[in-house]
């Protein structure tokens, strides 16, 4: 059993965490070096993981390196490196906590990497907790900011409740099946009829996982945490944590409980409808941009859940593709919010009035990212939504696709509210000069290139995600 060959990314990241810790002790003044070191190392590790794909099984199948974990780790490391770029010149933690900030970010990334590679329920849970506990601290990293502290506390309390629900569901599954291995539970459900206790365990597991997905009714933490946490942290939670959460859901529902789809698919279709509808309707009256994007994230989770309702291979493929598109799109949106917030000290929607006249490029980039989230061609979000809806159509859920299309129209309305502020309204007060930091420029350029490439030439990525989805069932 060669751990070094089977999990090189995880071992390398653990070494990076130690290196960051030592660097924090050594460097006393120019703490920005730690941020740049984190960013460069995350980007290098992402390239390494992407270039050297491994196939291995460890710990009797509890931990795997397969296509699903590979593409997930690439997404997570991409989100971590882009978050590092957003943080270098934007996050004001002071010299005392700068090192802690990047170490916590790296620890959360490591937890997410463990999560997406686990095929055993306790290992999944440990990875989930390692990632989430670090995010609690990151949300509250601004110790003198009441909103940041409040975000961390709310995240902690609701996260603890959801973890308890998930763990109790896992304990019921173990009590019935006598195994915590995903393949073992799948074999049990294929051979034995399930009773009401197992159905309760399935529902509790779904609700526990739903916290990570911002799924209704486990979404209540999202707007407050997104608004109070530092903007780069919010960006990381919205993409990396969400991506890992959906990979967790793929392992559980599209694989482990695939034989029980007659139970969870109807339930999940209703939850998907409620999630996208609640997210979109609640986004309309919001006056804080980060809070609006939080409800947008909830609605996006609803769209992604539509892919779970679809046929197994096509559904998983569509979910993975949309997660890739969503990662770069949401990071782009939060990059603009980061630059604007740093210059003006405000996240209020009204303060974006007249942005197009003073900063036309920044307004254009924000518009493109919002239109991609809305699913407008030729951007990546359009292809992603089309593929998600197509997978549900293949399974016969026409009513859900119609509801998702109507919700996409609603989402376009509140995205247009932001564009109206930027392009039509005039700012009442003098507009401060917005200096876009070099690190933020890199994020914006990179994400925009990827958004257009995935929107105009989606074929290679779709082929890749289809191969990964097929490998889960046909080995």
Backbone torsions as a table, in degrees:
resi	resn	phi	psi	omega
1	UNK	NA	107.6	-176.6
2	UNK	-104.3	98.9	-177.9
3	UNK	-65.5	-33.8	-176.5
4	UNK	-64.3	-38.6	179.5
5	UNK	-79.3	-28.9	-175.3
6	UNK	-84.5	-31.2	-177.8
7	UNK	-137.1	59.7	-177.5
8	UNK	-65.4	-36.0	-179.0
9	UNK	-65.0	-43.9	-179.4
10	UNK	-65.6	-42.6	179.9
11	UNK	-66.1	-42.4	178.5
12	UNK	-62.2	-40.8	-179.5
13	UNK	-66.9	-37.0	175.2
14	UNK	-61.7	-39.7	175.8
15	UNK	-65.4	-37.1	177.5
16	UNK	-63.2	-39.5	178.4
17	UNK	-60.9	-44.2	177.8
18	UNK	-63.4	-42.0	179.9
19	UNK	-63.1	-40.7	177.8
20	UNK	-64.4	-37.5	178.6
21	UNK	-64.3	-44.5	178.1
22	UNK	-66.5	-39.3	179.3
23	UNK	-63.0	-35.8	178.9
24	UNK	-65.8	-34.1	177.3
25	UNK	-72.5	-36.2	-174.5
26	UNK	-76.8	-46.3	-175.4
27	UNK	-83.6	125.3	-177.2
28	UNK	-104.8	-31.4	-172.0
29	UNK	-109.3	-68.1	-173.1
30	UNK	-81.5	79.1	-176.0
31	UNK	-70.9	-14.5	178.0
32	UNK	-61.1	-23.3	177.4
33	UNK	-58.4	-36.4	-180.0
34	UNK	-64.2	-42.6	179.0
35	UNK	-63.1	-45.6	178.9
36	UNK	-66.0	-38.1	177.6
37	UNK	-62.1	-46.3	177.3
38	UNK	-57.0	-47.7	-176.2
39	UNK	-63.6	-47.0	-179.0
40	UNK	-63.6	-43.3	-178.9
41	UNK	-67.3	-38.7	177.7
42	UNK	-64.8	-42.1	179.2
43	UNK	-65.1	-42.4	178.6
44	UNK	-64.1	-40.8	179.2
45	UNK	-66.8	-37.0	177.4
46	UNK	-62.1	-45.3	179.1
47	UNK	-62.4	-40.9	-180.0
48	UNK	-63.8	-48.0	-179.6
49	UNK	-63.1	-40.2	179.9
50	UNK	-66.2	-36.4	-174.9
51	UNK	-81.5	-30.4	-174.8
52	UNK	-119.2	81.2	179.7
53	UNK	-76.4	133.0	-178.4
54	UNK	-117.4	152.0	174.9
55	UNK	-125.7	114.6	-177.2
56	UNK	-159.0	160.7	176.8
57	UNK	-130.7	132.5	-178.6
58	UNK	-124.4	158.1	172.1
59	UNK	54.2	48.4	177.2
60	UNK	58.7	31.9	177.4
61	UNK	94.7	1.6	179.2
62	UNK	-72.7	-25.7	-177.2
63	UNK	-134.5	127.4	-175.7
64	UNK	-128.6	152.8	169.6
65	UNK	-118.3	102.2	-178.3
66	UNK	-132.8	-172.8	-177.5
67	UNK	-62.2	-38.9	-178.7
68	UNK	-66.3	-44.6	178.9
69	UNK	-67.9	-34.7	-179.5
70	UNK	-63.4	-52.5	-178.5
71	UNK	-66.1	-32.0	179.0
72	UNK	-68.5	-42.7	179.4
73	UNK	-66.1	-36.0	175.9
74	UNK	-62.0	-44.1	178.2
75	UNK	-62.0	-44.4	-177.6
76	UNK	-65.4	-44.8	179.2
77	UNK	-67.5	-34.6	175.0
78	UNK	-62.3	-46.5	178.6
79	UNK	-62.4	-39.1	180.0
80	UNK	-66.1	-42.9	-179.5
81	UNK	-68.0	-39.6	177.4
82	UNK	-67.8	-37.5	175.8
83	UNK	-64.3	-38.9	176.0
84	UNK	-60.3	-41.5	177.6
85	UNK	-63.4	-41.6	178.6
86	UNK	-66.1	-28.4	-173.0
87	UNK	-85.5	-28.9	-169.5
88	UNK	-52.1	-47.5	-176.0
89	UNK	-111.7	8.8	-175.6
90	UNK	-117.4	-37.1	-176.7
91	UNK	-80.4	123.5	-177.8
92	UNK	-107.4	80.5	-179.4
93	UNK	-94.0	-9.6	-174.2
94	UNK	80.5	161.8	-176.9
95	UNK	-60.0	-32.7	-173.2
96	UNK	-67.5	-35.1	-171.9
97	UNK	-113.5	4.7	-179.3
98	UNK	-62.3	-48.1	179.1
99	UNK	-61.1	-42.1	179.6
100	UNK	-61.1	-37.8	-179.1
101	UNK	-59.2	-50.5	-177.0
102	UNK	-73.7	-30.1	176.3
103	UNK	-67.4	-42.7	177.2
104	UNK	-64.1	-39.1	177.9
105	UNK	-63.1	-41.1	178.3
106	UNK	-68.4	-37.7	178.4
107	UNK	-65.3	-41.1	177.4
108	UNK	-63.9	-40.7	177.4
109	UNK	-61.2	-41.4	178.7
110	UNK	-63.6	-42.7	177.9
111	UNK	-61.0	-41.2	178.3
112	UNK	-65.8	-36.0	178.2
113	UNK	-67.2	-39.1	174.7
114	UNK	-64.0	-41.3	-177.5
115	UNK	-58.7	-48.3	-173.9
116	UNK	-74.1	-13.1	-179.1
117	UNK	-102.6	0.3	-175.0
118	UNK	-89.3	139.3	174.4
119	UNK	-126.9	31.1	177.1
120	UNK	-141.5	136.4	-166.2
121	UNK	-64.3	-38.6	179.8
122	UNK	-70.4	-39.0	176.5
123	UNK	-63.7	-40.6	174.9
124	UNK	-58.9	-44.3	-177.7
125	UNK	-65.6	-40.4	179.5
126	UNK	-64.9	-43.9	176.3
127	UNK	-60.6	-41.2	178.5
128	UNK	-61.1	-43.5	-178.0
129	UNK	-71.2	-38.6	177.2
130	UNK	-59.9	-42.7	179.9
131	UNK	-69.1	-43.0	-172.0
132	UNK	-74.6	-40.5	179.3
133	UNK	-60.4	-40.0	176.8
134	UNK	-63.9	-36.8	179.0
135	UNK	-69.1	-32.8	175.2
136	UNK	-57.2	-47.2	-178.7
137	UNK	-67.0	-38.9	-179.7
138	UNK	-65.5	-38.1	179.5
139	UNK	-63.0	-31.1	-177.4
140	UNK	-104.9	22.3	-173.8
141	UNK	-66.6	-26.8	175.6
142	UNK	-83.2	88.3	-171.6
143	UNK	-66.9	-24.8	-179.4
144	UNK	-91.9	-2.0	-179.4
145	UNK	-100.4	116.7	-177.1
146	UNK	-62.2	-38.4	-178.6
147	UNK	-66.8	-35.8	177.5
148	UNK	-67.8	-43.7	178.3
149	UNK	-62.9	-42.3	178.3
150	UNK	-62.7	-40.3	178.8
151	UNK	-61.3	-44.2	180.0
152	UNK	-63.9	-40.9	-179.1
153	UNK	-67.3	-45.5	178.6
154	UNK	-63.0	-41.2	178.6
155	UNK	-61.8	-42.3	-179.5
156	UNK	-64.5	-49.0	-175.4
157	UNK	-65.0	-50.2	-179.4
158	UNK	-68.9	-33.1	176.4
159	UNK	-65.8	-38.3	178.0
160	UNK	-64.8	-40.3	178.5
161	UNK	-63.3	-46.3	-179.3
162	UNK	-65.5	-36.4	178.1
163	UNK	-64.5	-38.7	178.3
164	UNK	-64.8	-41.7	178.2
165	UNK	-62.4	-45.5	-180.0
166	UNK	-62.5	-46.0	-177.3
167	UNK	-65.7	-36.7	177.3
168	UNK	-66.8	-39.1	175.6
169	UNK	-61.5	-42.0	177.7
170	UNK	-62.5	-41.3	-179.4
171	UNK	-63.7	-37.4	176.9
172	UNK	-66.3	-40.5	178.2
173	UNK	-61.5	-43.2	178.7
174	UNK	-65.1	-41.4	-179.5
175	UNK	-61.4	-31.6	-178.7
176	UNK	-86.8	-44.3	-172.5
177	UNK	-94.3	-17.2	-176.9
178	UNK	64.4	25.5	175.3
179	UNK	-152.1	151.5	173.6
180	UNK	-112.5	4.8	178.4
181	UNK	-81.1	134.6	-177.0
182	UNK	-59.5	-43.3	178.9
183	UNK	-64.2	-36.2	178.7
184	UNK	-66.7	-42.7	178.1
185	UNK	-65.9	-39.2	178.4
186	UNK	-62.5	-41.6	178.3
187	UNK	-64.4	-38.9	178.9
188	UNK	-62.4	-46.1	-178.5
189	UNK	-68.2	-22.0	179.2
190	UNK	-79.6	-25.7	-172.3
191	UNK	-108.2	-22.8	-173.2
192	UNK	-124.0	143.0	174.1
193	UNK	-69.3	146.1	-178.7
194	UNK	-102.3	143.1	-179.4
195	UNK	-99.5	-174.9	-177.9
196	UNK	-63.5	-32.0	179.6
197	UNK	-65.5	-39.7	178.4
198	UNK	-66.7	-37.3	177.4
199	UNK	-63.4	-40.1	176.5
200	UNK	-62.5	-42.2	178.2
201	UNK	-61.9	-41.1	178.9
202	UNK	-62.1	-44.4	-179.1
203	UNK	-65.8	-41.2	179.3
204	UNK	-65.0	-38.4	177.2
205	UNK	-64.6	-40.7	178.4
206	UNK	-62.8	-42.7	179.9
207	UNK	-67.9	-39.7	178.1
208	UNK	-63.9	-42.5	177.0
209	UNK	-69.8	-29.0	-178.2
210	UNK	-63.0	-23.2	176.5
211	UNK	-61.8	-43.8	179.1
212	UNK	-67.6	-27.1	-175.4
213	UNK	-89.1	-5.9	-171.8
214	UNK	57.6	42.9	-177.2
215	UNK	-91.2	135.0	174.4
216	UNK	-63.3	130.3	10.8
217	UNK	-97.4	17.0	-177.0
218	UNK	-98.6	29.8	-173.0
219	UNK	-102.4	-3.8	-166.4
220	UNK	-62.4	-25.6	-178.8
221	UNK	-74.0	-25.2	-166.2
222	UNK	-59.4	-55.2	-175.9
223	UNK	-62.7	-40.0	-178.7
224	UNK	-68.8	-40.7	179.4
225	UNK	-69.2	-42.7	179.2
226	UNK	-62.0	-39.4	-178.5
227	UNK	-72.3	-39.3	-173.5
228	UNK	-85.8	-29.9	-177.6
229	UNK	-72.1	154.7	172.1
230	UNK	-54.0	142.2	-172.6
231	UNK	-56.2	-44.2	177.1
232	UNK	-61.6	-34.9	176.5
233	UNK	-65.5	-42.5	176.2
234	UNK	-57.6	-43.3	178.5
235	UNK	-60.7	-43.5	-179.3
236	UNK	-65.0	-44.0	178.7
237	UNK	-61.6	-39.9	-174.1
238	UNK	-71.5	-23.6	-176.8
239	UNK	-114.6	-56.1	-175.7
240	UNK	-68.1	-48.5	179.3
241	UNK	-63.1	-40.0	179.6
242	UNK	-66.3	-43.9	-179.8
243	UNK	-60.7	-46.3	179.4
244	UNK	-63.9	-38.2	178.6
245	UNK	-61.6	-40.4	179.6
246	UNK	-72.9	-32.3	174.0
247	UNK	-65.9	-39.6	173.5
248	UNK	-55.5	-46.5	-179.8
249	UNK	-65.1	-35.9	177.2
250	UNK	-62.6	-46.3	179.5
251	UNK	-58.4	-40.1	-174.9
252	UNK	-79.7	-53.3	-167.9
253	UNK	-95.9	-44.8	-179.9
254	UNK	-78.2	-7.7	179.0
255	UNK	-125.0	-65.6	-173.8
256	UNK	-63.7	-43.2	-178.5
257	UNK	-101.4	22.3	-174.6
258	UNK	-61.6	-30.2	179.2
259	UNK	-75.4	-13.5	-179.2
260	UNK	-105.6	25.8	-176.4
261	UNK	-63.5	-21.6	176.7
262	UNK	-67.8	-15.7	177.3
263	UNK	-94.3	-53.1	-170.1
264	UNK	-88.9	-23.2	-179.7
265	UNK	-65.2	-48.1	175.9
266	UNK	-60.4	-39.4	178.1
267	UNK	-64.2	-44.8	-178.0
268	UNK	-68.3	-31.6	178.1
269	UNK	-65.8	-38.2	176.5
270	UNK	-67.8	-42.4	178.8
271	UNK	-63.5	-39.9	177.9
272	UNK	-60.3	-44.2	178.7
273	UNK	-61.7	-46.4	-179.9
274	UNK	-65.1	-39.6	-177.1
275	UNK	-65.1	-48.7	-178.9
276	UNK	-68.6	-35.0	-178.0
277	UNK	-72.4	-47.5	178.7
278	UNK	-61.7	-44.9	-180.0
279	UNK	-59.7	-45.6	-177.4
280	UNK	-69.9	-44.4	-178.3
281	UNK	-67.5	-37.3	-179.8
282	UNK	-74.7	-21.1	179.6
283	UNK	-72.7	-29.2	-172.5
284	UNK	-58.9	-46.4	-176.5
285	UNK	-83.4	0.8	-173.7
286	UNK	-69.3	140.8	178.4
287	UNK	-111.6	-4.3	176.3
288	UNK	-107.2	127.2	-174.1
289	UNK	-63.5	-41.7	179.9
290	UNK	-65.2	-37.6	177.7
291	UNK	-68.7	-38.3	176.6
292	UNK	-62.7	-43.0	178.6
293	UNK	-67.6	-25.9	175.6
294	UNK	-65.3	-47.0	177.4
295	UNK	-67.9	-31.3	173.0
296	UNK	-61.4	-40.7	177.8
297	UNK	-62.2	-40.2	177.6
298	UNK	-61.4	-45.2	179.1
299	UNK	-64.2	-38.0	178.0
300	UNK	-62.8	-36.6	176.3
301	UNK	-60.8	-37.9	177.1
302	UNK	-62.3	-41.8	178.1
303	UNK	-62.9	-42.3	-178.4
304	UNK	-65.6	-35.4	177.7
305	UNK	-62.3	-26.0	176.0
306	UNK	-59.5	-35.8	178.6
307	UNK	-64.0	-31.4	178.3
308	UNK	-68.7	-29.5	179.4
309	UNK	-71.2	-25.8	-177.2
310	UNK	-71.2	176.7	178.5
311	UNK	-57.3	147.9	-167.2
312	UNK	-52.2	-60.8	-174.7
313	UNK	-67.1	-49.5	-179.2
314	UNK	-63.8	-39.3	-179.8
315	UNK	-63.7	-47.4	179.4
316	UNK	-63.3	-43.2	178.8
317	UNK	-59.7	-43.5	-179.4
318	UNK	-66.7	-37.2	178.7
319	UNK	-64.6	-45.6	-179.6
320	UNK	-63.1	-44.4	179.8
321	UNK	-61.1	-45.0	-177.5
322	UNK	-67.5	-34.3	176.9
323	UNK	-62.5	-39.9	176.1
324	UNK	-62.4	-47.1	179.8
325	UNK	-64.3	-42.1	-178.7
326	UNK	-65.5	-37.3	-179.2
327	UNK	-59.1	-52.7	-177.0
328	UNK	-71.3	-33.9	-178.0
329	UNK	-68.8	-47.0	-178.0
330	UNK	-69.5	-36.0	175.6
331	UNK	-61.4	-40.2	178.2
332	UNK	-61.7	-44.4	179.3
333	UNK	-61.7	-44.6	-178.8
334	UNK	-72.9	-23.2	174.3
335	UNK	-64.6	-42.0	176.7
336	UNK	-64.7	-44.2	179.3
337	UNK	-61.9	-37.7	178.1
338	UNK	-62.2	-48.0	180.0
339	UNK	-63.5	-43.1	-178.6
340	UNK	-67.3	-42.8	-178.2
341	UNK	-66.0	-38.1	179.7
342	UNK	-65.8	-37.5	-176.8
343	UNK	-77.7	-37.6	-172.7
344	UNK	-105.9	-18.8	-175.6
345	UNK	72.1	18.9	-175.3
346	UNK	-135.4	145.7	171.9
347	UNK	-117.9	12.7	-179.9
348	UNK	-72.7	137.7	-178.3
349	UNK	-62.1	-38.3	-178.1
350	UNK	-62.2	-27.6	-178.6
351	UNK	-75.4	-9.0	175.8
352	UNK	-81.9	-2.5	-179.5
353	UNK	-59.6	130.8	177.9
354	UNK	79.3	9.2	-178.1
355	UNK	-61.1	-36.9	-177.7
356	UNK	-64.6	-30.1	179.7
357	UNK	-75.7	-36.2	-176.8
358	UNK	-91.1	-38.5	-178.1
359	UNK	-132.8	72.9	-173.5
360	UNK	-60.8	-36.4	-178.7
361	UNK	-67.8	-43.8	179.8
362	UNK	-63.0	-41.8	178.3
363	UNK	-63.8	-40.1	179.2
364	UNK	-62.5	-44.5	-179.6
365	UNK	-64.8	-39.2	177.2
366	UNK	-64.3	-42.0	179.1
367	UNK	-60.9	-44.6	-178.6
368	UNK	-63.6	-41.7	179.4
369	UNK	-66.1	-39.7	178.8
370	UNK	-67.8	-39.7	178.4
371	UNK	-66.9	-32.8	175.3
372	UNK	-66.6	-42.0	176.2
373	UNK	-61.8	-34.5	179.6
374	UNK	-75.7	-17.3	179.1
375	UNK	88.7	40.0	-179.7
376	UNK	-97.1	130.5	177.2
377	UNK	-72.5	155.0	4.7
378	UNK	-98.6	42.4	-175.6
379	UNK	-93.4	163.6	-173.4
380	UNK	-60.3	-35.4	-178.4
381	UNK	-61.1	-32.6	179.1
382	UNK	-64.8	-49.4	-179.7
383	UNK	-62.3	-41.8	-179.7
384	UNK	-60.6	-47.7	179.3
385	UNK	-65.8	-41.5	179.0
386	UNK	-57.9	-44.0	-178.8
387	UNK	-67.7	-40.5	176.9
388	UNK	-60.6	-48.2	-177.5
389	UNK	-67.4	-35.6	177.8
390	UNK	-62.3	-40.3	-179.7
391	UNK	-64.2	-37.1	177.2
392	UNK	-71.0	-35.8	176.5
393	UNK	-61.9	-37.7	179.7
394	UNK	-61.1	-27.8	-179.4
395	UNK	-93.6	-3.5	176.1
396	UNK	94.1	9.8	-179.0
397	UNK	-90.2	65.2	-177.6
398	UNK	-66.1	-39.9	-178.5
399	UNK	-61.1	-36.7	-179.9
400	UNK	-70.5	-37.9	177.8
401	UNK	-65.3	-41.8	177.3
402	UNK	-61.9	-43.5	178.5
403	UNK	-63.5	-39.6	179.1
404	UNK	-66.3	-38.9	178.1
405	UNK	-65.0	-40.9	177.2
406	UNK	-64.8	-38.8	177.9
407	UNK	-66.9	-33.7	176.0
408	UNK	-62.9	-36.0	176.5
409	UNK	-65.5	-41.2	177.1
410	UNK	-62.2	-42.3	-179.2
411	UNK	-63.5	-35.7	177.8
412	UNK	-60.7	-32.4	-179.8
413	UNK	-62.3	-50.0	-176.7
414	UNK	-78.3	-21.9	170.4
415	UNK	-67.7	-37.0	177.6
416	UNK	-68.1	-25.4	175.1
417	UNK	-62.0	-39.0	177.0
418	UNK	-67.4	-43.7	-179.7
419	UNK	-64.4	-34.9	178.0
420	UNK	-63.4	-40.6	176.8
421	UNK	-61.7	-43.1	-174.3
422	UNK	-74.8	-37.5	-169.3
423	UNK	-105.5	-21.0	-175.0
424	UNK	-111.7	-46.2	-176.2
425	UNK	-76.1	151.5	175.0
426	UNK	-102.1	144.1	-179.9
427	UNK	-77.4	133.5	-177.5
428	UNK	-74.8	-37.2	179.5
429	UNK	-100.4	164.6	179.1
430	UNK	-61.9	133.7	-177.3
431	UNK	-83.2	123.1	178.8
432	UNK	-70.4	151.5	177.4
433	UNK	-68.6	123.9	-179.6
434	UNK	-97.3	112.3	177.1
435	UNK	-96.9	114.4	-180.0
436	UNK	-83.0	118.7	-178.8
437	UNK	-62.1	152.2	-179.5
438	UNK	-56.6	-42.3	-178.7
439	UNK	-64.7	-38.5	178.5
440	UNK	-68.8	-36.4	177.1
441	UNK	-59.8	-41.8	179.0
442	UNK	-60.0	-44.3	179.7
443	UNK	-60.9	-47.1	-177.5
444	UNK	-64.6	-43.8	-180.0
445	UNK	-63.8	-47.3	-178.1
446	UNK	-62.3	-49.1	-176.5
447	UNK	-64.6	-39.0	179.7
448	UNK	-65.3	-39.8	177.4
449	UNK	-60.7	-45.7	-178.9
450	UNK	-66.3	-40.3	179.8
451	UNK	-59.2	-43.4	-179.8
452	UNK	-73.2	-38.9	-179.9
453	UNK	-63.9	-45.5	-179.4
454	UNK	-68.8	-27.2	178.7
455	UNK	-79.7	-35.6	-175.6
456	UNK	-93.6	-37.1	-179.6
457	UNK	-124.6	69.1	-176.7
458	UNK	-79.5	-12.3	-172.9
459	UNK	-50.8	-54.6	-178.3
460	UNK	-59.9	-39.4	179.9
461	UNK	-69.4	-40.0	177.6
462	UNK	-63.5	-40.1	176.8
463	UNK	-61.8	-41.4	-179.9
464	UNK	-64.5	-47.7	-178.5
465	UNK	-66.7	-33.1	177.2
466	UNK	-66.8	-42.7	177.4
467	UNK	-60.7	-41.1	179.8
468	UNK	-65.1	-43.5	179.9
469	UNK	-64.0	-41.5	179.3
470	UNK	-65.4	-34.9	-177.7
471	UNK	-66.5	-20.3	178.5
472	UNK	-70.1	-30.4	-174.5
473	UNK	-111.3	-25.1	-176.6
474	UNK	-121.3	92.7	-176.2
475	UNK	-109.5	NA	NA
